[in-house]
């Protein structure tokens, strides 16, 4: 549905986006994950015709955004990182204003606004001024404004910045509902847990480049990060560690009175516990270390996401 090829953008001497390529399939939620300044917003702005690229191509449903920008604009909705609402208008009037820019017939627009307000859970607040809304409620109206012309594709640029956990979860539910309705979603964030919950495929961005892309399982394979168990003991000797290595044939590293054992947790955990008992080791604590995107990001980039 979307094809991005060799896309680049510089601002003076800063390479904000540096020769990136990826494909987004119809109906999926595609995540752009990376720290602030990675180039996520610049990428979204180029894909949504807001910003012209220096090099590269973007095709949406076979339409070149440079050659056919108006056709592409009808296919996409954009939810910017900044709140794009008028504080002294009601939610309903804000949506009437934004909808009028798409030249939607008034009767159809009124029906659509009520339908979307119901979807986002703010129908009872439609006549209240935006300045009386919480940050999370403003974010939901921001999303509503991008849906009025019934786009096939929705760009969401850090849509949960500055909202409380309850509002964030409500936004997740809205996104999941929209995707179930068939809308293709491109989602930028620097929060690992958001990508893990929402996205089918992920592109990890850092310093304007895509470091890796794929499903979480594919990214794990690419990074060579393994599951592990961390076991704390009352005491442990070098001889006991040697015995464990011989019994388990697994990679084992030591951290004081803890051993970190790389393994397939579901398959190997019972064998590991048996081997510890056979070596007369008294276990004090076991922590299962599942592979997550934070570990994958650290492996691929050599730094924490929020560095």
C-alpha positions in Angstrom: 0.0 0.0 0.0 2.9 2.4 0.8 6.3 2.1 -0.8 9.2 4.3 0.5 12.4 4.2 -1.4 15.8 5.9 -0.6 14.1 8.8 1.2 16.4 11.5 2.5 16.1 15.0 4.0 18.7 17.4 5.4 18.4 20.7 7.2 21.7 22.5 6.5 24.4 20.1 7.8 22.0 17.8 9.7 20.9 14.6 7.9 17.5 14.2 9.5 16.6 11.2 7.3 19.3 9.4 5.5 18.4 7.1 2.6 15.6 5.0 4.2 13.4 2.4 2.5 10.4 0.3 3.7 7.1 -1.0 2.6 3.8 -0.9 4.5 1.1 -3.4 3.8 -2.6 -2.7 3.6 -4.3 -3.1 7.0 -1.3 -3.3 9.2 0.0 -1.1 12.0 3.6 -0.2 11.2 5.7 1.3 13.9 8.6 3.8 13.6 10.5 3.4 16.9 13.4 5.5 17.9 14.6 8.3 20.3 13.8 11.9 19.9 15.7 13.3 17.0 15.9 9.9 15.2 14.0 11.3 12.1 10.6 9.8 12.8 8.6 13.0 12.5 10.5 14.2 9.4 9.8 10.8 7.8 6.0 11.1 8.6 6.0 14.7 7.3 7.5 13.7 4.0 5.2 10.7 3.6 2.1 12.9 4.3 3.1 15.6 1.7 3.8 18.2 4.5 7.5 18.3 3.7 9.3 17.8 0.4 12.1 15.2 0.4 15.6 16.0 -0.9 15.8 12.6 -2.5 13.8 9.4 -2.8 10.2 8.4 -3.6 7.0 7.7 -1.7 4.1 5.9 -3.4 0.7 5.6 -1.8 -1.7 3.1 -3.4 0.5 3.4 -6.5 0.4 7.2 -6.5 3.6 9.2 -6.4 3.1 11.9 -3.7 5.1 14.3 -5.8 3.2 13.8 -9.0 -0.3 13.3 -7.4 -0.3 15.0 -3.9 -4.0 15.8 -3.9 -5.0 12.2 -4.6 -2.7 11.1 -1.8 -4.1 13.7 0.6 -7.5 12.2 0.2 -6.2 8.8 1.2 -4.5 9.8 4.4 -5.3 11.3 7.7 -2.5 13.0 9.8 -2.4 13.3 13.6 0.5 15.6 14.3 2.5 15.6 17.5 1.3 19.1 18.4 -2.3 19.6 19.3 -4.0 21.3 16.3 -7.2 22.6 17.9 -8.8 26.0 18.7 -9.1 26.4 22.5 -12.0 28.8 22.3 -14.1 26.5 20.0 -16.1 23.5 21.2 -15.0 20.1 20.2 -18.0 19.9 17.8 -17.1 23.3 16.2 -13.4 22.3 15.9 -14.4 19.2 14.0 -16.9 21.2 11.8 -14.1 23.6 10.9 -11.6 20.9 10.0 -14.2 18.8 8.2 -15.2 21.8 6.0 -11.6 22.0 4.7 -12.3 18.6 3.0 -15.5 20.0 1.5 -17.6 17.3 3.1 -21.3 18.1 2.6 -22.7 19.6 5.8 -25.3 16.9 6.5 -22.7 14.1 6.0 -20.2 16.0 8.1 -22.5 16.4 11.0 -23.3 12.7 11.0 -19.7 11.8 10.7 -18.7 14.0 13.6 -21.2 12.4 16.0 -20.1 9.0 14.9 -16.4 9.8 15.6 -17.2 11.5 18.9 -19.0 8.3 19.9 -16.0 6.2 18.9 -13.6 8.3 20.9 -15.9 8.4 23.9 -16.4 12.2 24.0 -20.0 12.6 22.6 -21.1 13.9 26.0 -18.5 16.7 25.9 -19.1 17.8 22.3 -20.4 21.2 23.3 -17.6 22.0 25.8 -14.8 24.4 24.9 -11.5 22.6 24.1 -9.7 24.7 26.8 -11.7 22.8 29.4 -10.4 19.5 28.1 -7.6 17.4 29.7 -4.5 16.7 27.6 -5.7 13.2 26.9 -9.1 14.4 25.7 -7.5 17.0 23.4 -5.4 14.1 21.9 -8.5 12.2 21.2 -10.1 15.1 19.4 -6.9 15.6 17.5 -7.3 12.0 16.2 -11.0 12.6 15.4 -10.1 15.6 13.2 -7.9 13.3 11.0 -10.8 10.8 10.5 -13.5 13.1 9.2 -12.8 12.4 5.5 -12.7 8.6 6.0 -9.0 8.1 5.2 -7.6 4.6 4.3 -4.3 5.4 6.0 -3.7 7.2 9.4 -0.4 8.7 10.4 0.0 9.1 14.2 3.0 11.0 15.3 3.7 10.4 19.0 0.0 10.6 19.9 0.3 9.8 23.6 2.9 12.4 24.5 2.0 14.1 27.8 -1.0 12.1 28.7 -1.8 10.0 31.8 -1.9 6.2 31.7 -5.7 6.0 31.6 -5.9 8.3 28.6 -3.0 6.5 26.9 -4.9 3.2 27.2 -8.0 4.8 25.8 -6.0 6.0 22.8 -4.7 2.5 22.3 -8.2 1.1 22.2 -9.2 3.7 19.6 -6.3 2.8 17.4 -7.0 -0.9 17.7 -10.7 -0.3 16.8 -9.7 1.8 13.8 -7.3 -0.9 12.6 -10.0 -3.6 13.0 -12.1 -1.4 10.7 -9.5 -1.7 8.0 -7.5 1.5 8.4 -3.7 1.2 7.8 -1.8 2.9 10.6 1.7 4.3 10.7 2.7 5.0 14.3 5.8 6.8 15.6 6.9 6.6 19.2 9.8 6.3 21.6 7.9 4.1 24.0 8.8 0.4 23.6 5.6 -0.8 25.2 3.4 1.0 22.7 5.1 -0.6 19.7 4.9 -4.0 21.4 1.2 -3.7 22.0 0.1 -2.1 18.7 2.4 -2.8 15.8 2.6 -5.8 13.4 5.9 -4.7 12.0 8.5 -2.2 13.3 11.3 -0.1 11.8 13.9 0.9 14.3 15.3 4.4 13.5 18.4 6.0 14.9 20.2 9.1 13.7 18.2 9.3 10.5 18.7 5.7 9.5 16.6 2.5 9.7 18.8 0.1 11.7 16.5 -2.9 11.3 12.9 -3.6 10.4 10.5 -6.5 10.6 8.2 -8.2 13.2 9.5 -8.4 16.8 10.5 -12.0 16.2 12.4 -11.0 13.1 14.1 -8.2 14.9 15.1 -10.6 17.7 16.6 -12.9 15.2 18.5 -10.1 13.6 19.9 -8.8 16.9 20.8 -12.3 18.3 19.3 -11.3 21.7 18.4 -14.5 23.5 15.9 -15.4 26.3 17.6 -16.0 29.6 17.0 -16.9 33.3 18.8 -15.1 36.1 19.3 -17.3 39.1 20.5 -16.0 42.5 22.1 -18.5 44.9 23.1 -18.5 48.6 26.6 -19.4 47.5 28.3 -20.9 44.4 31.8 -22.1 43.6 33.7 -22.2 40.3 33.5 -26.0 40.4 29.7 -25.9 40.6 29.6 -23.5 37.6 31.7 -26.0 35.6 29.3 -28.8 36.6 26.3 -26.8 35.4 27.9 -25.9 32.1 28.7 -29.6 31.5 25.1 -30.7 32.4 23.3 -28.0 30.5 25.4 -27.2 27.5 24.1 -23.6 27.6 25.8 -20.2 27.7 26.3 -19.2 31.3 27.7 -15.9 32.7 28.3 -15.0 36.3 27.4 -11.8 38.2 28.5 -12.2 41.9 26.1 -14.9 43.3 23.9 -14.8 40.2 24.1 -16.8 37.0 22.6 -15.6 33.8 21.8 -18.6 31.6 20.7 -18.1 27.9 18.0 -20.7 27.0 14.6 -21.4 25.6 12.8 -20.7 28.8 9.7 -22.9 28.1 11.9 -25.8 27.1 14.9 -25.5 29.4 13.8 -24.1 32.7 12.9 -27.4 34.4 16.3 -28.9 33.3 18.1 -25.9 34.7 16.4 -26.2 38.1 17.2 -30.0 38.1 20.9 -29.3 37.3 21.1 -26.8 40.1 19.7 -29.3 42.5 22.1 -32.0 41.2 25.0 -29.6 41.9 23.8 -28.9 45.5 23.0 -25.3 44.7 20.4 -23.5 46.9 18.3 -21.2 44.7 17.2 -18.0 46.3 15.5 -16.3 43.3 14.8 -16.9 39.7 14.0 -14.1 37.2 12.9 -14.9 33.6 14.4 -12.4 31.2 12.2 -12.4 28.2 13.4 -10.7 25.0 11.8 -7.3 24.6 12.3 -4.4 22.2 14.4 -2.5 24.7 17.0 -5.4 24.7 16.8 -5.6 20.9 17.3 -1.8 20.5 20.3 -1.9 22.9 21.8 -4.8 20.9 21.3 -3.1 17.5 22.3 0.5 18.4 24.6 0.0 21.4 22.5 2.5 23.6 19.3 2.8 25.5 16.3 4.2 23.6 16.0 7.3 25.7 19.8 8.3 25.5 
